Amino acid sequence: MPAFQTSPGMRDLLPEQSARWRRLQGVFADVVGAAGYGQIMTPLLEDIGVFARIGDATDVVTKEMYDFRDRGDRHVALRPEMTASVCRAYAQHRPTPPWKVWYSGSNFRYEKPQRGRFRQFDQVGVEVLGVDDAHLDVEVIALAHEFYRRLGLRRVTLVVNSLGEPEDRARYVEALRTHFAGAQLGEQSRQTLERNPLRVLDSKRDVDVEAISTAPTIGEFLSDAAAEHFETVRSGLDRLGIEATVEAKLVRGLDYYRRTIFEFQGGTLDSAQNALGGGGRYDGLVEALGGPPTPGIGFALGVDRTLLACDDEGVFGPDERPLDAFVVDVVGGGEAVEVTAALRAAGLSADRAYDGRSMKAQMKLANRSGASHAVIVGPDELASGTVVVKPMSRDSGEQRVVARSELVGHLAASLRVDLAGAASPSIGAPAVAGPDDGARTRGTATSGTATPGTSTPDARAGDTAGPGPSAPDDTKDDER
Ligand code: HAM
């Protein structure tokens, strides 16, 4: 047993898993990018006050936050979600509304780990600020729906509800308080009732079932305006052929919601973890963070749970793009340096063996790599300026001896790859290529697993890089 392991609820994502991760993020980036959303990257760490606005009656804020004092004695927290950070960014930078952004990144909640529930988990999501139009609610829900459709998930269902205006919600909360006070509830729900009567509706415990089934529903408390807003959302979804079930007791776990709320549920995880993603309107949140009154709506989809659902539904097959070539060099290893560099510079993917292994051992590695071709350099080939190109599967053609100057063209033709625009230095020429020299018409030159035509946002904590919002002067830190 090694001295150190990952902390509970936190995992390493090894290459096979992170490849699916990138594919999922690529599909999401395509769907929301095509709808005019731009990517936002906010810090992993914020002043605790940003997240306190999520609501002091939510477990996320009161029990699950990773918060601490930094070396400048500032009370900070790792973000438990990204909506509050996006609203903080809006209040800070005051972009022109409507502001449509998407994000992808890790969040932290100190929850009890189990299947589909982690302490570090990832979300992809969108937020739109500055639009108070029920048709936008339809667009936002439809984007998440389209993402699941593109991924190929078939067993995801959509539930919707309205929490009404704040006054409607307040009257409903009072009615729930009265109802539950006189009903039979378990001890845990009694405690929840003290803090947040809405959350009692989330209980899945047997002792609470009867009290919940007889509880009043929000529909009776909706103002005319809120009811009309909800009706527009429902009919809009209907128009798009998106099936949505109204779940009158859907409340969601965060306090900031008002009017439309929704959840996408998977058919395969435990009921406590079956929410693959969710969202809703949070019209007062920017204001609570010191910005102007601003309507807002968005959703976040759990990447971890969505991938579990993909596994359960058998969505992801093998990598779409294995390596193009594996270079086998039995004349010392130096030839493979040149050949792999030239192939990569031309926009093909290539790997090689190291440590002067035998031909047999190198061919074994070539097989294991999944490459579609082995490119072999032995003493005869070295002497004649050629290579042997060996297709690794039986049905992909004959083994050929090819002049090294023609290797790129031969492989491209065999792989039916259009390398138009790619630099294709002849093999044997110094293989110093800039990062863009490998540009090609399919995928990226750097990844053997990228989905064709998709952008590949950084995996996991990749949202810490790049030009973020400008930070105000931090004299406290400067002094240290
Ligand atoms: P949420 O319902 O707290 O909403 O989280 C959204 C999704 O993140 C969940 O449905 C789930 O898939 C995933 N998730 C949450 N906690 C965990 C966990 N401990 N382990 C694994 N996955 C988890 C929000 O975060 C809101 N910010 C959504 C939103 C955006 N509302 C408006 N805009």
Residues whose N, C-alpha, C, O or C-beta is under 5 A from the ligand:
A	BS01	HAM	E81 M82 T83 R109 E111 G116 R117 F118 F121 V126 A275 L276 G277 G278 G279 G280 I297 G298 F299 A300 L301 G302 D304 R305
